[in-house]
Amino acid sequence: MSTNDPASTRGMQDFERSLASSDKTLASFEEGRKTFLQRLQHFLHGNPTAIPAIVLLLGVLLFSAIVGSRFFHPINLSLIIQQVTIIGILGIAQTLIVFTAGIDLSVGAIMVLASVIMGKLAVVAGVPTALAFLMGLGAGGLCGLINGLLVTTFRLPPFIVTLGTWNIFFALNLWYSASETIRSQDITANAPFLQLLGTTINFFGARLTYGSVLMLLLFGVFWYVLNRTAFGRHLYATGDDPDAARLSGINTDKVLLAVYVTAGVICAIAAWALIGRIGSVSPQAGYTSNLDSITAVVIGGTSLFGGRGSIFGTLIGALIVGVFRNGLALSGVDVLWQEFTVGLLIIVAVAIDQWIRKVAA
């Protein structure tokens, strides 16, 4: 039979249309056969902040029922926000790195080192406060650059790199500060700008600090960067599948380096907020902040395997920790069981993330 025979051609076209139609019918049938849990998996995969938002709402309702009106008092609510300010700012830095499938154990050490540099230069050395502040930001960026170079140039695992630099930065902090605290009175007299973020403002009966306002602004800025810029798309692509990102023309090493440097600068901003929060410069402050930032990121629904999550999820995660600790404290629960509850939340969050990731498998 000739290949140019019109009847033969029409027959082949009819066969192809029939095959395509059967494929669509099969796909539709398989879609319809999905169980409730499978549909829930797909929903949560596309909305990573859904579970943290629900947990936060349930926590608020639970403690409002247990504690009563004390929990919803404006002063108490503002106290929760103040308590999560440092964790929230560090959580932004941690989130950026976790998006790239990495983790940074040194964010707390960078924060404390930057605060000591700001305080020592401005109060002890007599350097102009603005310059001391900028040098503190630069020190944070330099620490991030060191982490980034070790990860990108030597291909070392981020966990190991930052575990090492965590100890190095804290050792430098203790050496430079001579383990001495700079008193609040001395900062007020010589560099009051460093305490600016501790200033409170009245907001409908609540007392918010400039540090808390700055934290919310930073979340807004980085939401825009991650969702509305090419850099944000490159960051997500690098974390989701670095090989595919490189094949598509993304310089993944450049993205990683930029992420670590940015994270270092954010940690230095957290140092400024820390000085405002405690009023002084202490080389021992914030020693466990790195773990708190990871807690906020994980509970906030960001995947530790990279490429999935939301920056506002970290804010919700930090608020969950703050709400549960505050609510349990008002309920008279011992600090030991407060930490037990936070640890349980972390394990549940990671288990849920593992379950949700099966959607992509």
C-alpha positions in Angstrom: 0.0 0.0 0.0 1.4 3.4 -0.9 2.3 5.8 1.9 0.6 8.5 0.0 -2.8 6.8 0.0 -5.3 9.2 1.5 -7.3 6.4 3.1 -4.1 5.1 4.8 -3.2 8.6 6.0 -6.7 9.2 7.5 -6.5 5.8 9.2 -3.2 6.7 10.9 -4.6 10.1 12.0 -7.7 8.4 13.5 -5.5 5.9 15.3 -3.3 8.7 16.8 -6.3 10.7 17.9 -7.8 7.6 19.5 -4.5 6.9 21.3 -4.3 10.4 22.6 -7.9 10.3 23.8 -7.3 7.1 25.7 -4.2 8.5 27.4 -6.2 11.5 28.6 -9.0 9.2 29.8 -6.4 7.1 31.7 -4.8 10.2 33.2 -8.2 11.5 34.2 -9.1 8.1 35.7 -5.9 7.9 37.7 -6.4 11.5 38.9 -9.9 10.6 40.0 -8.6 7.5 41.9 -6.4 9.6 44.2 -7.1 9.1 47.9 -7.8 11.9 50.3 -4.3 11.6 51.7 -2.7 11.8 48.2 -4.7 15.0 47.4 -3.7 16.4 50.8 0.0 15.6 50.0 -0.3 17.6 46.7 -2.0 20.5 48.4 0.6 20.7 51.2 3.4 20.4 48.6 2.1 23.4 46.8 1.3 25.3 50.1 4.2 24.7 52.5 2.9 27.3 55.0 -0.5 25.7 55.4 0.4 23.3 58.3 2.4 25.9 60.3 -0.4 28.4 59.9 -2.9 25.8 61.2 -0.6 24.8 64.1 -0.2 28.5 65.1 -3.9 29.0 65.0 -4.5 25.9 67.1 -1.8 27.0 69.6 -3.4 30.4 70.0 -6.9 28.9 70.5 -5.5 26.3 72.9 -3.7 28.8 75.2 -6.4 31.3 75.0 -8.7 28.6 76.4 -6.3 27.5 79.1 -4.8 30.9 80.2 -7.8 33.1 79.4 -7.7 36.8 78.7 -4.1 37.1 80.0 -2.9 35.5 76.8 -4.6 38.0 74.5 -3.5 41.0 76.5 -1.7 43.4 74.2 1.3 43.5 76.5 1.6 39.7 76.3 1.2 39.5 72.6 3.8 42.2 72.1 6.1 40.3 74.4 5.8 37.2 72.2 6.8 39.3 69.1 9.8 40.9 71.0 10.9 37.4 72.1 11.0 36.0 68.6 12.6 39.1 67.0 16.2 37.8 67.1 15.2 34.3 66.1 13.1 35.7 63.2 15.9 37.8 61.8 18.4 34.9 62.0 15.7 32.7 60.6 15.7 34.8 57.4 19.4 34.1 57.0 19.0 30.4 57.8 16.0 30.1 55.4 18.0 31.4 52.4 20.7 28.8 53.0 18.2 26.0 53.6 16.6 26.8 50.3 19.9 25.9 48.7 19.8 22.5 50.5 22.4 23.7 53.0 22.4 24.5 56.6 24.3 27.2 58.6 25.3 26.3 62.2 27.4 29.5 62.5 24.6 32.2 62.3 24.5 32.7 66.1 28.3 33.0 66.3 28.4 35.5 63.4 25.7 37.6 65.2 27.6 37.7 68.5 30.9 38.4 66.8 29.4 41.3 64.8 27.8 42.7 68.0 31.1 42.6 69.8 32.8 44.4 66.9 30.2 47.1 66.8 30.4 47.6 70.6 34.2 47.5 71.0 34.8 49.9 68.1 32.1 52.4 69.0 32.4 52.3 72.8 36.0 51.2 73.6 38.0 52.4 70.6 36.1 55.6 70.1 35.3 54.9 66.4 32.3 56.9 65.1 29.2 54.9 65.7 28.1 54.9 62.0 31.5 53.5 60.9 31.5 50.9 63.7 28.1 49.8 62.7 29.1 49.5 59.0 32.3 47.6 60.0 30.1 45.2 62.0 27.9 44.6 58.9 31.1 44.1 56.9 32.4 41.6 59.4 29.1 39.6 59.1 29.4 39.6 55.3 33.0 38.5 55.5 32.1 35.6 57.8 29.4 34.6 55.3 31.9 34.9 52.5 34.3 32.5 54.2 31.5 30.0 54.6 30.5 30.4 51.0 34.0 30.0 49.6 34.6 26.8 51.7 31.3 25.4 50.3 31.8 26.4 46.6 35.6 26.3 46.2 36.4 23.2 48.2 33.1 21.4 47.8 32.8 20.8 51.5 29.4 20.0 53.1 27.7 23.1 54.5 27.0 21.3 57.8 30.7 20.5 58.4 31.9 23.9 57.2 29.6 25.9 59.4 30.1 23.5 62.4 33.8 24.4 62.1 33.3 28.1 61.6 30.8 28.2 64.5 33.6 27.3 66.8 36.1 29.6 65.1 33.9 32.6 65.1 33.0 32.1 68.8 36.7 31.7 69.7 37.5 35.0 67.8 34.6 36.6 69.7 35.9 35.6 73.1 39.4 36.6 72.1 38.5 40.0 70.8 36.1 40.8 73.6 38.4 39.3 76.3 35.2 37.7 77.6 34.1 41.1 78.9 30.6 42.6 78.6 30.1 46.2 77.5 27.7 47.7 80.0 24.4 49.3 78.9 25.3 52.6 80.6 28.5 52.9 78.5 26.7 52.2 75.3 24.0 54.8 76.1 26.7 57.4 76.8 28.9 56.7 73.8 26.9 54.9 71.1 23.1 55.2 71.7 22.5 54.3 68.0 23.4 50.7 68.8 20.5 50.5 71.2 18.0 52.1 68.8 16.2 48.8 67.9 15.4 48.3 71.6 13.2 51.5 71.6 9.6 50.7 72.2 6.5 52.3 70.5 2.9 52.1 71.6 0.7 50.3 69.1 -2.9 49.9 70.2 -1.9 49.1 73.7 1.0 46.8 72.7 4.6 47.8 73.1 6.5 47.0 70.0 10.2 47.6 69.5 11.9 49.1 66.4 13.7 45.7 66.2 10.4 43.9 65.8 9.3 46.4 63.1 12.6 45.9 61.3 12.1 42.1 61.4 8.7 42.3 59.7 10.2 44.7 57.1 13.0 42.3 56.4 10.5 39.4 55.9 8.6 41.6 53.4 11.8 42.5 51.5 13.0 39.0 51.2 9.6 37.7 50.2 9.8 40.1 47.3 13.4 39.1 46.4 12.5 35.4 46.5 9.2 35.6 44.6 9.6 38.5 42.2 13.3 38.6 41.1 15.6 36.4 38.9 17.9 35.9 41.9 15.0 34.3 43.9 14.2 31.9 41.0 17.9 31.0 40.6 18.1 30.3 44.4 15.1 28.0 44.4 16.4 26.2 41.2 19.8 25.7 42.8 18.3 24.1 45.9 15.8 22.0 44.0 18.2 20.5 41.4 21.7 22.0 41.1 22.7 19.9 38.1 19.6 21.0 36.2 20.1 24.6 37.3 23.7 24.5 35.9 22.5 23.0 32.6 19.9 25.8 32.3 22.7 28.4 32.5 22.6 29.3 36.2 26.0 29.9 37.8 25.1 27.9 41.0 28.4 28.7 42.7 27.8 32.4 42.3 24.3 32.0 43.7 25.6 30.0 46.7 28.3 32.6 47.4 25.7 35.5 47.2 23.4 33.6 49.6 26.1 33.0 52.2 27.3 36.6 52.1 23.7 37.9 52.3 23.1 35.6 55.3 26.2 37.0 57.0 25.0 40.6 56.6 21.5 39.6 58.0 23.3 38.0 61.0 25.0 41.4 61.6 21.6 43.1 61.4 20.5 40.6 64.0 23.5 41.7 66.1 22.2 45.3 66.1 18.8 44.0 67.2 20.4 41.9 69.9 22.2 44.9 71.4 18.9 46.8 71.4 17.1 43.8 73.0 19.5 43.2 75.9 20.9 46.8 76.1 24.5 45.6 76.4 27.1 43.8 74.4 27.8 40.3 75.8 30.1 37.8 74.2 28.0 35.0 75.7 24.6 36.2 74.4 22.9 34.2 71.7 25.0 31.1 72.0 22.2 28.8 71.0 20.6 31.1 68.4 21.7 28.9 65.6 19.6 26.1 66.8 16.6 28.4 67.4 16.9 29.7 63.9 16.9 26.1 62.5 13.9 25.3 64.7 11.9 28.3 63.2 12.8 27.2 59.6 11.9 23.6 60.1 8.6 24.2 62.0 7.8 26.8 59.4 7.5 24.2 56.7 10.8 24.8 54.7 12.3 21.5 53.5 15.8 20.7 54.7 16.4 19.1 51.3 16.1 22.5 49.6 14.0 24.1 46.9 10.7 24.2 48.7 9.3 26.5 51.4 8.3 30.0 52.1 10.1 32.9 53.9 6.9 33.7 55.7 6.8 30.1 56.9 9.9 30.9 59.0 8.1 33.9 60.6 5.1 31.6 61.4 7.6 29.0 62.7 9.2 31.6 65.0 5.8 32.7 66.2 4.8 29.1 66.9 7.8 28.7 69.2 7.1 32.0 70.9 3.4 31.2 71.4 4.0 27.7 72.8 6.8 28.9 75.2 4.8 31.8 76.3 1.5 29.9 76.7 3.2 27.0 78.6 5.0 29.5 80.9 1.7 31.3 81.6 0.1 27.9 82.3 2.8 27.2 84.9 4.6 24.5 83.0 8.2 24.0 83.8 10.9 25.2 81.4 12.0 21.6 80.9 8.7 20.6 79.4 8.6 23.8 77.3 11.8 22.6 75.6 10.3 19.1 75.3 7.3 20.5 73.4 9.5 22.5 71.0 11.6 19.4 70.4 8.5 17.4 69.6 7.3 20.0 67.2 10.6 19.8 65.3 10.4 16.0 64.9 6.7 16.2 63.8 7.6 19.0 61.3 10.5 16.9 59.7 8.3 13.8 59.6 5.6 15.8 57.7 8.2 17.2 55.3 9.4 13.7 54.5 5.8 12.6 53.8 5.1 15.6 51.6 8.3 15.1 49.6 7.0 11.7 48.4 4.7 13.6 46.0 7.7 14.4 43.9 9.0 10.8 43.9 
